[in-house]
């Protein structure tokens, strides 16, 4: 069950050096002999240069010179772990823990070495010991999650990985393993659900949501329809059906689904927004605006709701009110696409209101957004900004915000 060593070397390159820095501080603070301190300095420097063989020799000398100093064994164990000498690393790190059970990092690195050797339960125990000593140690929390996933226990991995993600929300490795753990737990739940009743509403709904997330709207629609045969009075199912129908351009089917959802739940913000949006796009402006006002009152997503309200009001010639809603859309942090469409509509509305300064500002912002979109098209590796704005001669706007 030994894992490739790159798992250790890539994740711990910085931690290994940081661990040795800790050793130096502890050695100096405990008034060790100058020769030991010099050995630890030299071992750290050798590691930093990438001379792992030399670093191992130096830390061996430190162990021989001071066999009761736990930090010397920690330094030796770190180098041995980095070199892939897993059994030796485990012995060195275990001895460090015996000499000082509260030595920072020793339980973490011992747990990693044990995991590399396929010793799952000892690894879990060591990593938990590290977390007891340092509850905010994201490396220990992450490795505990990794080990639990590797042991086939993703339900026990979600807790530590969730905690690590709270502490370090922008760490891509943590987010990956956290997502992996939750995906495995979800898959297991769905598998058990299917075994209980493979034709139940919940199974069809779960499949529909899974297809929707994987961008397979046609399959999602089929599963939502199957779920509705089992539970025809569920407004959530109609909302899901409507959203997937929109994705394939079946606006009439989508409108029917959302309208059915409203008969079952008249205050559904999702259904109110989508019915109003579809009606505005179909030039049914009065009814669309009325629906969108209700959606706004029901706390639908503000930026797209405000945009479509402004669009509908502009179509009705109520330009002052349209400008107010469009400006409010911008204030509510819209998506890049809604932002571009909103500035486009504001240009038209401001012109009708003869607001020259505001028109000029909106034009500049629209040009900026289009330039950013062009850059994204040229450099697809950069975060994308949707580039399409409605045609000047067309009152309608695209289906999806």
ChimeraX attribute file (.defattr): number of C-alpha atoms within 10 A of each C-alpha:
attribute: neighborCount
match mode: 1-to-1
recipient: residues
	/A:1	10
	/A:2	12
	/A:3	11
	/A:4	10
	/A:5	15
	/A:6	11
	/A:7	11
	/A:8	18
	/A:9	16
	/A:10	10
	/A:11	13
	/A:12	18
	/A:13	13
	/A:14	11
	/A:15	15
	/A:16	22
	/A:17	19
	/A:18	13
	/A:19	20
	/A:20	24
	/A:21	15
	/A:22	15
	/A:23	25
	/A:24	22
	/A:25	12
	/A:26	17
	/A:27	19
	/A:28	13
	/A:29	9
	/A:30	10
	/A:31	10
	/A:32	14
	/A:33	12
	/A:34	11
	/A:35	11
	/A:36	22
	/A:37	20
	/A:38	14
	/A:39	21
	/A:40	26
	/A:41	17
	/A:42	16
	/A:43	30
	/A:44	28
	/A:45	17
	/A:46	17
	/A:47	22
	/A:48	15
	/A:49	11
	/A:50	11
	/A:51	14
	/A:52	20
	/A:53	14
	/A:54	17
	/A:55	26
	/A:56	22
	/A:57	14
	/A:58	23
	/A:59	27
	/A:60	20
	/A:61	18
	/A:62	24
	/A:63	22
	/A:64	12
	/A:65	15
	/A:66	16
	/A:67	14
	/A:68	14
	/A:69	22
	/A:70	25
	/A:71	31
	/A:72	32
	/A:73	28
	/A:74	30
	/A:75	35
	/A:76	29
	/A:77	32
	/A:78	32
	/A:79	28
	/A:80	24
	/A:81	27
	/A:82	22
	/A:83	16
	/A:84	17
	/A:85	15
	/A:86	22
	/A:87	16
	/A:88	16
	/A:89	27
	/A:90	24
	/A:91	17
	/A:92	25
	/A:93	31
	/A:94	23
	/A:95	19
	/A:96	26
	/A:97	22
	/A:98	12
	/A:99	16
	/A:100	15
	/A:101	16
	/A:102	16
	/A:103	19
	/A:104	18
	/A:105	26
	/A:106	30
	/A:107	28
	/A:108	26
	/A:109	31
	/A:110	30
	/A:111	31
	/A:112	29
	/A:113	29
	/A:114	23
	/A:115	25
	/A:116	23
	/A:117	16
	/A:118	17
	/A:119	16
	/A:120	19
	/A:121	15
	/A:122	15
	/A:123	26
	/A:124	23
	/A:125	16
	/A:126	24
	/A:127	29
	/A:128	20
	/A:129	19
	/A:130	26
	/A:131	21
	/A:132	12
	/A:133	16
	/A:134	15
	/A:135	15
	/A:136	16
	/A:137	17
	/A:138	21
	/A:139	21
	/A:140	28
	/A:141	26
	/A:142	26
	/A:143	26
	/A:144	29
	/A:145	29
	/A:146	25
	/A:147	25
	/A:148	22
	/A:149	20
	/A:150	15
	/A:151	16
	/A:152	12
	/A:153	16
	/A:154	24
	/A:155	17
	/A:156	17
	/A:157	27
	/A:158	26
	/A:159	18
	/A:160	23
	/A:161	28
	/A:162	22
	/A:163	19
	/A:164	25
	/A:165	21
	/A:166	13
	/A:167	13
	/A:168	14
	/A:169	12
	/A:170	10
	/A:171	12
	/A:172	11
	/A:173	12
	/A:174	25
	/A:175	18
	/A:176	11
	/A:177	22
	/A:178	25
	/A:179	15
	/A:180	17
	/A:181	26
	/A:182	18
	/A:183	15
	/A:184	17
	/A:185	18
	/A:186	15
	/A:187	13
	/A:188	14
	/A:189	12
	/A:190	17
	/A:191	13
	/A:192	13
	/A:193	16
	/A:194	16
	/A:195	11
	/A:196	11
	/A:197	11
	/A:198	14
	/A:199	14
	/A:200	16
	/A:201	21
	/A:202	17
	/A:203	22
	/A:204	22
	/A:205	21
	/A:206	20
	/A:207	19
	/A:208	28
	/A:209	22
	/A:210	16
	/A:211	19
	/A:212	20
	/A:213	11
	/A:214	10
	/A:215	13
	/A:216	16
	/A:217	22
	/A:218	15
	/A:219	17
	/A:220	27
	/A:221	22
	/A:222	16
	/A:223	24
	/A:224	26
	/A:225	21
	/A:226	19
	/A:227	24
	/A:228	20
	/A:229	12
	/A:230	15
	/A:231	14
	/A:232	13
	/A:233	15
	/A:234	15
	/A:235	23
	/A:236	19
	/A:237	25
	/A:238	26
	/A:239	24
	/A:240	24
	/A:241	28
	/A:242	29
	/A:243	26
	/A:244	27
	/A:245	21
	/A:246	19
	/A:247	17
	/A:248	13
	/A:249	13
	/A:250	14
	/A:251	22
	/A:252	13
	/A:253	16
	/A:254	26
	/A:255	24
	/A:256	15
	/A:257	22
	/A:258	28
	/A:259	21
	/A:260	19
	/A:261	26
	/A:262	20
	/A:263	12
	/A:264	15
	/A:265	16
	/A:266	14
	/A:267	16
	/A:268	21
	/A:269	21
	/A:270	21
	/A:271	31
	/A:272	27
	/A:273	29
	/A:274	28
	/A:275	26
	/A:276	28
	/A:277	30
	/A:278	24
	/A:279	21
	/A:280	26
	/A:281	20
	/A:282	14
	/A:283	16
	/A:284	15
	/A:285	22
	/A:286	15
	/A:287	15
	/A:288	26
	/A:289	25
	/A:290	14
	/A:291	23
	/A:292	29
	/A:293	19
	/A:294	19
	/A:295	26
	/A:296	18
	/A:297	12
	/A:298	15
	/A:299	15
	/A:300	21
	/A:301	16
	/A:302	20
	/A:303	25
	/A:304	25
	/A:305	28
	/A:306	28
	/A:307	30
	/A:308	29
	/A:309	32
	/A:310	30
	/A:311	31
	/A:312	30
	/A:313	23
	/A:314	23
	/A:315	19
	/A:316	14
	/A:317	13
	/A:318	14
	/A:319	22
	/A:320	15
	/A:321	15
	/A:322	26
	/A:323	25
	/A:324	15
	/A:325	24
	/A:326	28
	/A:327	18
	/A:328	19
	/A:329	26
	/A:330	20
	/A:331	13
	/A:332	14
	/A:333	13
	/A:334	20
	/A:335	16
	/A:336	16
	/A:337	18
	/A:338	22
	/A:339	25
	/A:340	27
	/A:341	25
	/A:342	30
	/A:343	26
	/A:344	21
	/A:345	23
	/A:346	28
	/A:347	24
	/A:348	18
	/A:349	26
	/A:350	20
	/A:351	16
	/A:352	15
	/A:353	14
	/A:354	11
	/A:355	12
	/A:356	13
	/A:357	11
	/A:358	16
	/A:359	21
	/A:360	14
	/A:361	14
	/A:362	21
	/A:363	17
	/A:364	14
	/A:365	17
	/A:366	21
	/A:367	15
	/A:368	13
	/A:369	21
	/A:370	18
	/A:371	14
	/A:372	16
	/A:373	21
	/A:374	15
	/A:375	14
	/A:376	17
	/A:377	16
	/A:378	10
	/A:379	11
	/A:380	9
	/A:381	8
	/A:382	10
	/A:383	10
	/A:384	15
	/A:385	19
	/A:386	19
	/A:387	17
	/A:388	13
	/A:389	19
	/A:390	15
	/A:391	10
	/A:392	10
	/A:393	6
	/A:394	7
	/A:395	16
	/A:396	17
	/A:397	18
	/A:398	12
	/A:399	15
	/A:400	14
	/A:401	17
